[in-house]
Amino acid sequence: MPAPQPSAAPASANENGGPAAPRRRVRRPVPDEAGVVGVLVLLVLGVGLLQPDFLRTGNLLTTAHNSVYVGLMACGMVFALAMREVDLSVGGMYAMGIVVGALLIRDGMSTWLAVAVVLAMSALVGALNGAVTTYLRLPSFIVTLATSMLLRGVGLALAEGKQITDLPQDDAFFRVLGGDELLGVPNAVWVFAAAVAALTVLFTRTRFGARVRAIGSNPEAAEFGGLPVTRTRIAALALSGLMAGLAAVLALAFFIAGDPTIGQGYELTAIAAAIIGGTPLKGGSGSVLGAAAGTLILGAVTAALVFFEVPINWTTFATGGVILVAVGAAPLLRRVRNLRPAREPRGGPAPRPVREGRSPGSPGRKP
């Protein structure tokens, strides 16, 4: 009869024969978007408790629809801010795109072809911003500010200072993107949701997004490491311009008119929404989903002021206060989250390992 084999040491025993330390629970990091999404939910529920009509589906969808235009700009702004750049031209590009699209449609061009022209023009202007910023080594703040003023001036000149009307309202373009709904939700909101999903994947799961974050973290190291800094910067600003052009297309479909004065201050609101959503000005990181949630927060605040019958003269003041509080609280919450102590494993702290060649009871080295 064969001799019984010695049983193997239990998996929980360490190499010194003693019981192994219990496994420390790995704490999964909380996503950066969780905070801003939570604030959005609490804001909506809080206003709804005081004003039950605020929670009606029609009002929530209207609020979301009104946030689409700035939201698209904010999502595109994430790529610029993550590279330590600022795109102040999106407001002027938004107005210019509406005017150009309205003029082309009024003069007989196919609506969908006019949409393609507006999108291509917006991306080209964004790429030019990136090229001027990179090759002339000028701050993007100054370059895009000048571009915004140029675009607004050209838009006013083309529209002769007045709205462009007399557009074919029965066209499929205005019906599909302006008034139709899918499952009770306006199509513009579905476009916004699709853009958020696509840009999130682009920013977090692609080589282009990784390059944007790397360049924003340390431009000198990225250039020394061989990353295409110039091409990436141009592409990021072109993407920001493309999102402003998409916002212009959706606004044109909804308003069925070209207003050259529209979009005043949208660029600053888009930047604020991106920062509220967790995209810092120092670059290197960002969140497209957070920027979308930040935009919805600002939209919910604006809608809540209407329900509370706050005079319109105080609306801008209240919105500015919300932006200031949200931007100031974001780094504080992040710091508190990072300072939380790690949870101790059950059974107390793990015993210190014993070095080889020394028994557990041997005296240590004298000081």
C-alpha positions in Angstrom: 0.0 0.0 0.0 1.7 3.3 -1.0 2.6 5.7 1.7 0.4 8.7 2.0 1.8 11.8 0.4 2.3 14.9 2.6 -0.5 17.4 2.2 0.4 20.6 0.4 0.6 23.8 2.5 -2.6 25.7 2.4 -2.7 28.6 0.0 -3.2 30.9 2.9 0.1 30.1 4.6 3.2 32.2 3.9 6.7 30.9 3.2 7.7 31.1 6.9 5.0 28.7 7.9 2.7 31.3 9.6 -0.7 32.3 8.4 -0.8 34.6 5.5 -2.1 38.0 5.7 -5.7 38.4 4.6 -6.1 39.9 1.2 -6.5 43.6 1.2 -9.6 44.7 -0.6 -8.8 46.7 -3.6 -10.8 49.8 -3.7 -12.0 50.7 -7.1 -11.5 54.3 -8.0 -14.7 56.4 -8.3 -15.1 57.7 -11.8 -14.5 61.4 -12.1 -18.0 61.8 -13.8 -19.8 60.3 -10.8 -19.6 63.5 -8.8 -21.0 65.8 -11.5 -23.7 63.3 -12.5 -24.7 63.0 -8.8 -24.9 66.8 -8.5 -27.1 66.8 -11.6 -29.5 64.2 -10.2 -29.7 65.9 -6.8 -30.3 69.3 -8.4 -33.2 68.0 -10.5 -34.7 66.1 -7.6 -34.3 69.0 -5.3 -36.0 71.5 -7.6 -38.7 68.9 -8.3 -39.5 68.6 -4.6 -40.2 72.3 -4.5 -41.7 72.6 -7.9 -43.3 69.3 -8.9 -44.0 70.5 -12.5 -40.3 70.7 -13.0 -40.1 66.9 -13.1 -42.6 66.6 -16.0 -41.2 64.7 -18.9 -41.9 67.6 -21.3 -40.0 70.1 -19.2 -37.0 67.8 -18.8 -36.9 67.1 -22.5 -37.1 70.8 -23.3 -34.3 71.5 -20.8 -32.1 68.9 -22.4 -33.0 70.2 -25.9 -32.0 73.7 -25.0 -28.6 72.4 -23.6 -27.7 70.5 -26.8 -26.0 73.4 -28.6 -23.7 74.5 -25.8 -23.2 70.8 -24.9 -21.8 69.9 -28.2 -19.3 72.8 -27.9 -18.4 71.8 -24.4 -17.7 68.2 -25.5 -15.4 69.4 -28.3 -13.8 71.9 -25.9 -12.6 68.9 -23.8 -10.1 68.0 -26.5 -8.7 71.5 -26.6 -8.5 72.0 -22.8 -6.9 68.6 -22.4 -4.0 69.9 -24.6 -3.8 73.1 -22.5 -5.5 75.1 -25.3 -8.6 77.3 -25.2 -10.9 77.7 -28.2 -12.8 81.0 -27.9 -13.9 80.8 -31.5 -16.8 78.3 -31.1 -19.4 81.0 -30.4 -18.5 82.9 -33.5 -18.3 79.7 -35.5 -21.7 78.7 -34.3 -23.2 82.0 -35.5 -21.3 81.9 -38.7 -22.4 78.4 -39.4 -26.1 79.3 -38.9 -25.8 82.3 -41.3 -23.9 80.4 -44.0 -26.3 77.5 -43.9 -29.3 79.7 -44.0 -27.9 81.7 -47.0 -27.0 78.6 -48.9 -30.5 77.0 -48.4 -32.3 80.2 -49.2 -30.3 80.5 -52.5 -31.4 77.1 -53.6 -28.7 74.7 -52.5 -29.7 71.3 -51.2 -30.2 71.4 -47.5 -28.0 68.3 -46.8 -25.3 69.7 -49.0 -25.5 72.9 -47.1 -25.1 70.9 -43.9 -21.9 69.3 -45.3 -20.5 72.7 -46.3 -21.1 74.1 -42.8 -19.5 71.2 -41.1 -16.5 71.3 -43.5 -16.1 75.0 -43.0 -16.2 74.7 -39.2 -13.6 72.0 -39.2 -11.4 74.0 -41.5 -11.5 77.1 -39.4 -10.7 75.0 -36.3 -7.7 73.5 -38.2 -6.5 77.0 -39.2 -6.7 78.0 -35.5 -4.5 75.1 -34.7 -2.0 75.8 -37.5 -1.7 79.5 -36.6 -1.3 78.6 -32.9 1.4 76.0 -33.6 3.5 77.4 -36.4 3.5 81.0 -35.2 3.8 79.9 -31.6 0.9 82.2 -30.5 -1.4 81.6 -27.5 -4.6 79.9 -28.6 -6.5 82.2 -26.4 -5.5 85.2 -28.5 -5.8 83.4 -31.9 -9.3 82.0 -31.2 -10.5 85.3 -29.7 -9.5 87.1 -32.9 -11.1 84.3 -35.0 -14.3 84.6 -33.1 -14.5 88.4 -33.8 -13.7 87.8 -37.5 -16.4 85.2 -37.8 -19.0 87.3 -36.1 -18.1 90.3 -38.3 -18.3 88.3 -41.5 -21.6 86.7 -40.4 -23.1 90.2 -39.7 -21.9 91.4 -43.0 -23.3 88.5 -45.0 -26.7 88.7 -43.2 -26.7 92.5 -43.5 -27.4 92.7 -39.8 -30.8 91.0 -39.8 -32.2 87.5 -39.6 -32.3 85.3 -42.7 -35.8 83.9 -43.1 -37.9 82.6 -46.0 -36.5 79.1 -45.7 -38.4 76.0 -46.9 -40.0 74.9 -43.7 -41.4 71.7 -45.2 -38.0 70.4 -46.2 -37.0 67.0 -44.7 -33.9 68.6 -43.0 -36.0 70.9 -40.9 -38.5 68.2 -40.2 -36.0 65.5 -39.2 -33.5 67.5 -37.1 -35.8 70.3 -36.0 -39.2 68.8 -35.0 -39.3 65.0 -35.3 -38.9 62.8 -32.3 -37.8 59.2 -31.7 -39.4 57.4 -28.8 -40.7 60.7 -27.5 -37.3 62.3 -27.4 -36.3 65.1 -29.9 -33.9 63.9 -32.6 -31.5 66.7 -31.6 -31.1 65.1 -28.2 -30.4 61.7 -29.8 -27.7 63.4 -31.9 -26.2 64.9 -28.8 -26.2 61.6 -27.0 -24.5 59.9 -30.0 -21.9 62.6 -30.2 -21.1 62.2 -26.5 -20.7 58.5 -26.8 -18.5 58.7 -29.9 -16.3 61.5 -28.4 -16.0 59.5 -25.2 -14.6 56.5 -27.1 -12.4 58.8 -29.1 -11.0 60.5 -26.0 -10.5 57.4 -23.8 -10.0 54.4 -26.2 -8.1 55.6 -29.2 -4.5 56.5 -30.0 -5.6 60.0 -30.8 -7.1 60.5 -27.4 -4.0 59.1 -25.7 -1.9 61.5 -27.6 -4.1 64.5 -26.6 -3.7 63.5 -22.9 0.0 62.9 -23.2 0.7 66.2 -24.9 -1.5 68.0 -22.4 0.4 66.4 -19.5 3.9 67.3 -20.7 4.2 68.9 -24.2 8.0 68.9 -24.1 8.2 65.2 -23.1 5.7 64.3 -25.8 7.6 66.1 -28.5 10.9 64.6 -27.3 9.2 61.1 -27.4 8.3 61.5 -31.0 4.6 62.2 -30.7 3.1 64.2 -33.6 2.4 67.3 -31.4 1.6 69.7 -34.3 -0.7 67.3 -36.1 -2.5 66.4 -32.9 -3.0 70.0 -31.9 -4.4 70.9 -35.3 -6.7 67.9 -35.2 -8.0 68.7 -31.7 -8.9 72.2 -32.6 -10.5 71.1 -35.9 -12.6 68.7 -33.8 -13.7 71.5 -31.6 -14.7 73.6 -34.6 -16.6 70.6 -36.0 -18.7 70.3 -32.9 -19.5 74.0 -33.1 -20.6 73.5 -36.7 -22.8 70.5 -35.7 -24.4 72.7 -33.1 -25.0 75.4 -35.7 -26.7 72.8 -38.0 -29.1 71.6 -35.3 -29.9 75.2 -34.3 -30.7 76.1 -37.9 -33.0 73.1 -38.2 -34.8 74.1 -35.0 -35.1 77.8 -35.4 -35.5 77.8 -39.3 -33.8 81.1 -39.5 -30.2 82.5 -39.6 -29.5 85.0 -36.8 -26.0 86.5 -36.9 -26.2 87.7 -33.3 -27.0 84.3 -31.8 -24.6 82.5 -29.5 -23.2 85.5 -27.5 -21.2 84.1 -24.6 -21.6 80.4 -25.6 -17.9 79.9 -25.7 -17.4 80.8 -22.1 -20.4 78.7 -21.0 -18.9 75.8 -22.9 -15.6 76.2 -21.2 -17.3 76.4 -17.8 -19.4 73.3 -18.5 -16.2 71.4 -19.4 -14.4 72.5 -16.3 -17.4 71.7 -14.1 -17.4 68.2 -15.7 -13.8 67.5 -14.6 -11.6 68.9 -17.4 -8.9 71.0 -15.7 -7.2 73.9 -17.4 -3.8 72.4 -16.7 -4.4 69.8 -19.3 -3.6 66.1 -19.4 -7.1 64.8 -18.6 -10.8 65.4 -19.3 -14.2 63.9 -19.5 -16.6 64.2 -22.3 -19.5 62.7 -20.3 -18.6 65.1 -17.5 -18.8 68.1 -19.9 -22.2 67.0 -21.1 -23.4 66.6 -17.5 -22.0 70.1 -16.7 -24.0 71.5 -19.5 -27.1 69.9 -18.3 -26.5 71.3 -14.8 -26.3 74.8 -16.2 -29.4 74.2 -18.3 -31.3 72.9 -15.2 -30.3 75.9 -13.2 -31.6 78.2 -15.9 -34.9 76.3 -16.1 -35.3 76.2 -12.4 -35.0 80.0 -12.2 -38.0 80.3 -14.5 -40.0 78.0 -12.2 -39.0 80.1 -9.1 -40.0 83.2 -11.0 -36.6 84.8 -10.6 -36.5 88.1 -12.6 -34.7 87.6 -15.9 -32.2 90.4 -14.9 -30.9 88.1 -12.2 -30.6 85.0 -14.3 -27.1 85.7 -15.5 -26.0 86.5 -11.9 -27.4 83.2 -10.6 -25.8 81.2 -13.4 -22.5 82.9 -12.8 -22.8 82.0 -9.1 -23.5 78.4 -9.9 -20.5 78.2 -12.2 -18.2 79.8 -9.5 -19.4 77.4 -6.8 -19.2 74.3 -9.0 -15.7 75.1 -10.3 -14.5 75.9 -6.8 -16.0 72.8 -5.3 -14.6 70.4 -7.9 -10.9 70.4 -6.8 -12.0 70.4 -3.1 -14.1 67.2 -3.7 -11.3 65.6 -5.6 -8.8 66.4 -2.8 -11.1 64.9 -0.2 -11.6 61.8 -2.2 -7.9 61.3 -2.7 -7.2 61.8 1.1 -9.6 59.1 2.2 -7.7 56.4 4.0 -7.6 52.9 2.6 -9.9 50.4 4.3 -8.1 47.9 6.6 -8.6 44.3 5.8 -10.8 42.2 8.1 -8.8 40.8 11.1 -6.6 43.8 11.5 -3.4 44.9 9.7 -1.3 42.3 8.0 1.8 41.1 9.9 5.1 42.3 8.7 7.1 39.7 6.7 10.2 38.2 8.2 13.5 38.5 6.3 15.3 35.3 5.3 17.9 34.0 7.7 16.3 35.6 10.8 13.8 33.8 12.9 10.7 35.6 14.1 12.1 35.8 17.6 15.7 36.9 16.8 16.7 40.3 18.0 17.0 43.1 15.5 20.0 45.1 14.6 21.1 47.5 17.3 20.9 51.2 16.5 
